[in-house]
Amino acid sequence: MHDDARNRPRPARLGAAAVLTALEGTVIAAFGLYSLVLVFAGDPDGLVQALTMALTVLGLAALPLAAARGLWLRRRWSRGPAMIVQLLGLPVGWQMAQNGGVWTAGGVVIGLVALTVLGCLVNPTATEALGIGPRDA
């Protein structure tokens, strides 16, 4: 990316995608921490299995958090991981929405956030800010 491109204001859609992706990563990390606390404070049926799940979820939180930071800093590489996170969120949201009650609301939110971020990331102003779109010769 050219130095003059970094001096331009960040497109609103790119900023929104970064913030929403960071929020997703934060929620995933919070769930991982909660699971980790339950491992030690509760009485899990299988200690190794519960600990493995908690640590895996914490590790999975790294992808959206790294992607969000990359989007915020306008790093070209960050668009792919951010889109992967959203594409994974769509079936998760769908499955949650099928369970009724509060799960439906959670699933709808996850789906809408995923679609919003995907829309932001394919927008020409965002792709150009990341150095992916058309450039002036």
BAFI-3210 file (N, C-alpha, C; in Angstrom, 3 decimals, decimal comma, padded with zeros to 6 digits):
// residues 137
n [1|2|3|4|5|6|7|8|9|10|11|12|13|14|15|16|17|18|19|20|21|22|23|24|25|26|27|28|29|30|31|32|33|34|35|36|37|38|39|40|41|42|43|44|45|46|47|48|49|50|51|52|53|54|55|56|57|58|59|60|61|62|63|64|65|66|67|68|69|70|71|72|73|74|75|76|77|78|79|80|81|82|83|84|85|86|87|88|89|90|91|92|93|94|95|96|97|98|99|100|101|102|103|104|105|106|107|108|109|110|111|112|113|114|115|116|117|118|119|120|121|122|123|124|125|126|127|128|129|130|131|132|133|134|135|136|137]
n.u [000,843|000,487|002,121|000,586|-001,990|-002,323|-002,501|-004,960|-008,372|-009,819|-012,024|-015,490|-016,858|-014,801|-013,798|-016,082|-016,255|-013,893|-014,366|-016,683|-015,691|-013,712|-015,354|-016,673|-014,474|-013,858|-016,146|-015,965|-013,526|-014,293|-016,163|-014,420|-012,776|-014,697|-015,395|-012,970|-012,781|-014,925|-013,852|-012,029|-013,457|-015,795|-017,171|-016,180|-017,226|-015,285|-012,121|-009,819|-010,981|-012,722|-010,878|-009,358|-011,312|-011,866|-009,362|-009,056|-011,159|-010,295|-007,973|-009,137|-010,289|-008,257|-008,047|-010,251|-009,633|-007,004|-007,470|-009,243|-007,592|-005,762|-007,479|-008,181|-005,732|-005,370|-004,274|-003,546|-003,617|-005,494|-008,137|-008,931|-008,824|-010,754|-013,047|-013,309|-013,936|-016,475|-017,866|-017,821|-019,375|-021,959|-023,264|-023,200|-024,799|-027,183|-027,735|-028,045|-030,291|-032,266|-032,946|-034,775|-036,298|-034,112|-031,891|-032,574|-032,643|-029,935|-028,741|-029,777|-028,597|-025,858|-025,848|-026,692|-024,605|-022,458|-023,237|-023,293|-020,584|-019,364|-020,541|-019,439|-016,733|-016,539|-017,087|-016,177|-014,784|-013,651|-012,074|-010,289|-009,015|-007,623|-005,791|-006,531|-008,384|-009,018|-006,332|-004,905|-003,094]
n.v [-001,169|002,223|005,053|007,400|006,393|005,389|007,666|008,670|009,010|006,283|004,133|004,067|001,619|-000,257|000,265|-000,413|-003,163|-004,024|-003,406|-004,943|-007,515|-007,652|-007,566|-010,017|-011,749|-011,088|-011,954|-014,701|-015,225|-014,549|-016,550|-018,733|-018,144|-018,215|-020,910|-022,000|-021,130|-022,576|-025,109|-025,206|-024,224|-025,610|-028,933|-030,760|-033,398|-034,693|-033,846|-033,395|-033,262|-031,038|-029,026|-029,056|-028,239|-025,615|-024,359|-024,668|-023,086|-020,591|-020,395|-020,303|-017,812|-016,136|-015,833|-014,125|-011,858|-011,174|-010,744|-008,578|-006,583|-006,379|-005,475|-002,979|-001,710|-001,643|-003,824|-005,871|-008,712|-009,318|-009,429|-011,917|-013,854|-012,546|-012,772|-015,541|-016,078|-014,931|-016,481|-018,902|-018,205|-017,993|-020,659|-021,379|-019,418|-020,062|-022,674|-022,129|-020,481|-022,284|-023,490|-022,200|-019,825|-017,867|-018,670|-018,457|-015,684|-015,110|-016,538|-015,172|-012,662|-013,326|-014,230|-011,878|-010,094|-011,414|-011,313|-008,538|-007,807|-009,238|-007,919|-005,374|-005,950|-006,669|-004,380|-001,831|000,491|-000,410|-002,582|-001,269|000,397|-001,519|-002,157|-003,874|-003,371|-001,618|000,363|003,611|004,344]
n.w [000,000|-000,755|000,794|000,810|000,786|003,328|004,772|004,228|005,364|007,217|005,578|006,415|006,268|006,394|008,920|010,416|009,838|011,042|013,764|014,334|013,824|015,769|017,999|017,732|018,104|020,738|022,117|021,631|022,947|025,553|026,064|025,989|028,204|030,240|030,075|030,828|033,477|034,522|034,337|036,424|038,620|038,654|038,466|036,203|033,971|032,453|032,945|031,291|028,739|029,058|029,641|027,308|025,459|026,384|026,054|023,312|022,314|023,235|021,706|019,155|019,235|018,610|015,814|014,735|016,262|015,502|012,784|012,927|014,006|011,923|009,869|010,928|010,864|008,190|006,737|004,070|004,125|006,062|005,237|004,130|006,400|008,003|006,432|006,351|009,029|009,114|007,248|008,569|010,699|009,691|009,338|012,037|013,252|011,923|012,872|015,617|015,523|014,942|017,296|018,934|021,260|023,272|021,921|019,261|018,896|019,397|017,303|015,083|015,454|015,204|012,533|011,172|011,831|010,612|007,888|007,561|008,004|005,921|003,744|004,123|003,700|001,030|-000,237|-002,530|-001,549|000,817|-000,048|-001,698|000,159|001,517|-000,317|-002,294|-004,241|-007,408|-008,684|-009,131|-012,045]
ca.u [000,000|001,241|002,074|-000,512|-003,232|-002,418|-002,818|-006,371|-009,241|-010,246|-013,425|-016,395|-017,174|-013,648|-013,806|-017,186|-015,866|-012,867|-014,984|-017,565|-014,853|-013,101|-016,415|-016,833|-013,330|-013,977|-017,189|-015,404|-012,539|-015,017|-016,703|-013,293|-012,386|-015,771|-015,234|-011,769|-013,146|-015,761|-012,995|-011,388|-014,419|-016,875|-016,801|-016,455|-017,256|-013,967|-011,248|-008,974|-011,858|-013,194|-009,732|-009,040|-012,330|-011,673|-008,143|-009,320|-011,984|-009,410|-007,128|-009,964|-010,555|-007,124|-008,242|-010,974|-008,950|-005,889|-008,053|-009,785|-006,458|-005,260|-008,420|-008,068|-004,451|-005,432|-003,357|-004,173|-003,778|-006,544|-009,465|-009,221|-009,242|-012,009|-014,141|-013,452|-014,668|-017,887|-018,435|-018,032|-020,439|-023,288|-023,922|-023,361|-026,008|-028,333|-028,010|-028,563|-031,635|-033,196|-033,197|-035,857|-036,039|-032,984|-030,957|-032,987|-032,161|-028,478|-028,430|-030,090|-027,554|-024,627|-026,031|-026,709|-023,250|-021,643|-023,620|-022,868|-019,132|-019,074|-020,908|-018,432|-015,429|-016,540|-017,334|-014,989|-013,978|-012,869|-011,034|-009,263|-008,249|-006,731|-004,845|-007,000|-009,185|-008,302|-005,406|-004,575|-001,821]
ca.v [000,000|003,455|005,856|008,358|005,685|005,255|008,971|008,949|008,487|004,889|004,049|003,670|000,187|-001,010|000,430|-001,211|-004,572|-004,268|-003,367|-006,105|-008,716|-007,628|-007,929|-011,472|-012,371|-010,848|-012,854|-016,062|-015,288|-014,539|-017,898|-019,591|-017,865|-018,743|-022,367|-022,299|-020,944|-023,714|-026,286|-025,198|-023,925|-026,598|-030,340|-031,296|-034,857|-035,081|-032,684|-033,184|-032,846|-029,680|-028,131|-028,994|-027,410|-024,221|-023,851|-024,599|-021,900|-019,434|-020,340|-019,884|-016,371|-015,397|-015,538|-012,872|-010,717|-010,791|-010,193|-007,249|-005,652|-006,175|-004,599|-001,638|-001,163|-001,716|-004,838|-006,624|-010,106|-009,498|-009,595|-013,351|-014,433|-011,935|-013,363|-016,928|-016,033|-014,644|-017,649|-019,907|-017,724|-018,181|-021,904|-021,367|-018,636|-020,813|-023,759|-021,545|-019,957|-023,412|-024,043|-021,495|-018,991|-016,926|-019,175|-017,892|-014,297|-015,158|-016,984|-014,085|-011,647|-013,846|-014,208|-010,491|-009,547|-012,045|-010,740|-007,131|-007,741|-009,673|-006,804|-004,315|-006,375|-006,734|-003,031|-001,301|001,421|-001,196|-003,355|-000,331|000,824|-002,625|-002,362|-004,993|-002,852|-000,971|001,429|004,588|004,001]
ca.w [000,000|-000,828|002,008|000,760|001,091|004,787|005,329|003,986|006,431|007,084|005,159|007,496|006,164|006,867|010,376|010,960|009,736|012,064|015,094|014,491|013,895|017,107|018,942|017,621|018,762|022,175|022,623|021,609|024,030|026,830|026,235|026,323|029,592|031,081|030,072|031,605|034,886|034,903|034,485|037,742|039,685|038,638|038,552|034,867|033,840|031,971|033,130|030,114|027,646|029,341|029,511|025,877|024,813|026,785|025,418|021,874|022,074|023,397|020,512|018,023|019,359|018,054|014,396|014,501|016,887|014,624|011,556|013,242|014,123|010,570|009,149|011,483|010,394|006,728|006,224|002,981|004,503|007,071|004,641|004,013|007,687|008,464|005,651|006,804|010,297|008,821|006,569|009,610|011,568|009,091|009,766|013,495|013,491|011,425|013,815|016,849|015,269|014,858|018,630|019,604|022,432|023,221|020,919|017,975|018,865|019,260|015,948|014,158|015,625|014,596|011,084|010,680|011,941|009,568|006,592|007,549|007,822|004,549|002,869|004,273|003,173|-000,434|-000,735|-003,221|-000,747|001,776|-000,736|-002,158|001,341|001,861|-001,406|-003,113|-005,336|-008,516|-008,310|-010,176|-012,700]
c.u [000,888|001,095|000,923|-001,856|-003,420|-002,776|-004,277|-007,198|-009,653|-011,702|-014,302|-016,697|-016,018|-013,553|-014,897|-016,844|-014,837|-013,484|-015,872|-016,764|-014,154|-014,120|-016,658|-015,698|-013,383|-015,028|-016,674|-014,389|-013,220|-015,620|-015,590|-012,828|-013,423|-015,656|-014,029|-012,036|-013,989|-014,935|-012,453|-012,374|-015,518|-016,334|-017,097|-016,425|-015,899|-013,039|-010,431|-009,813|-012,328|-012,066|-009,337|-010,032|-012,114|-010,454|-008,305|-010,143|-011,149|-008,488|-007,893|-010,277|-009,437|-007,350|-009,051|-010,291|-007,775|-006,413|-008,590|-008,667|-005,882|-006,171|-008,277|-006,798|-004,316|-004,398|-004,103|-004,503|-005,009|-007,926|-009,854|-009,633|-010,547|-013,200|-014,370|-014,244|-016,156|-018,561|-018,662|-019,177|-021,833|-023,937|-024,099|-024,634|-027,258|-028,721|-028,599|-030,002|-032,677|-033,637|-034,277|-035,405|-034,899|-031,943|-031,284|-032,465|-030,643|-028,057|-028,686|-029,020|-026,257|-024,729|-025,999|-025,339|-022,369|-021,961|-023,186|-021,376|-018,746|-019,401|-019,905|-017,123|-015,392|-016,818|-016,065|-014,149|-013,112|-011,753|-009,921|-008,400|-007,281|-005,699|-005,245|-007,718|-008,351|-007,452|-005,235|-003,212|-000,830]
c.v [001,231|004,246|006,847|007,690|005,536|006,580|009,363|008,419|007,043|004,879|003,514|002,176|-000,683|-000,914|-000,404|-002,696|-004,916|-004,340|-004,596|-007,403|-008,797|-008,019|-009,437|-012,196|-012,227|-011,770|-014,294|-016,228|-015,325|-015,917|-018,875|-019,398|-018,401|-020,260|-022,783|-022,153|-022,124|-024,989|-026,363|-024,953|-024,972|-027,999|-030,985|-032,821|-035,382|-033,877|-032,387|-032,680|-031,407|-028,670|-027,966|-028,102|-025,940|-023,621|-023,748|-023,361|-020,635|-019,278|-019,870|-018,387|-015,542|-014,997|-014,258|-011,667|-010,239|-010,162|-008,785|-006,216|-005,345|-005,281|-003,158|-000,933|-001,202|-002,669|-005,712|-008,063|-010,338|-009,775|-011,072|-013,983|-013,845|-012,528|-014,820|-016,984|-015,818|-015,837|-018,804|-019,502|-017,963|-019,517|-021,996|-020,600|-019,377|-021,910|-023,231|-021,082|-021,070|-023,920|-023,319|-020,657|-018,013|-017,365|-018,617|-016,466|-014,259|-015,556|-015,911|-012,998|-012,094|-013,798|-012,798|-009,839|-010,115|-011,459|-009,282|-007,013|-008,180|-008,563|-005,672|-004,688|-006,503|-005,372|-002,469|-000,320|000,680|-001,961|-002,441|000,148|-000,257|-002,922|-003,496|-004,496|-002,223|000,194|002,378|004,257|005,123]
c.w [000,000|000,464|001,997|001,068|002,599|005,440|005,110|005,158|006,149|006,624|006,296|007,454|006,653|008,387|011,028|010,928|010,811|013,456|015,316|014,592|015,244|018,170|018,917|018,345|020,272|022,796|022,666|022,746|025,396|027,110|026,620|027,758|030,575|031,188|030,907|033,102|035,359|035,094|035,907|038,881|039,772|038,812|037,206|034,858|033,393|032,009|031,877|028,944|027,847|029,179|028,048|025,138|025,138|026,090|023,904|021,534|022,227|022,191|019,290|018,060|018,737|016,599|014,169|015,133|016,036|013,338|011,792|013,351|012,747|009,745|009,629|010,981|008,875|006,141|005,226|003,393|005,376|006,483|004,554|005,334|008,212|007,716|006,060|008,108|010,040|008,161|007,548|010,532|011,010|009,483|011,285|013,853|013,068|012,406|015,121|016,664|015,219|016,232|019,421|020,787|022,222|022,193|019,539|017,837|018,682|017,861|014,913|014,245|014,960|013,073|010,514|010,754|010,837|008,195|006,474|007,294|006,411|003,552|002,925|003,590|001,665|-001,061|-001,376|-002,398|000,262|001,085|-001,234|-000,995|001,802|000,766|-002,323|-004,344|-006,428|-008,024|-009,482|-010,751|-012,587]
res [m|h|d|d|a|r|n|r|p|r|p|a|r|l|g|a|a|a|v|l|t|a|l|e|g|t|v|i|a|a|f|g|l|y|s|l|v|l|v|f|a|g|d|p|d|g|l|v|q|a|l|t|m|a|l|t|v|l|g|l|a|a|l|p|l|a|a|a|r|g|l|w|l|r|r|r|w|s|r|g|p|a|m|i|v|q|l|l|g|l|p|v|g|w|q|m|a|q|n|g|g|v|w|t|a|g|g|v|v|i|g|l|v|a|l|t|v|l|g|c|l|v|n|p|t|a|t|e|a|l|g|i|g|p|r|d|a]
***
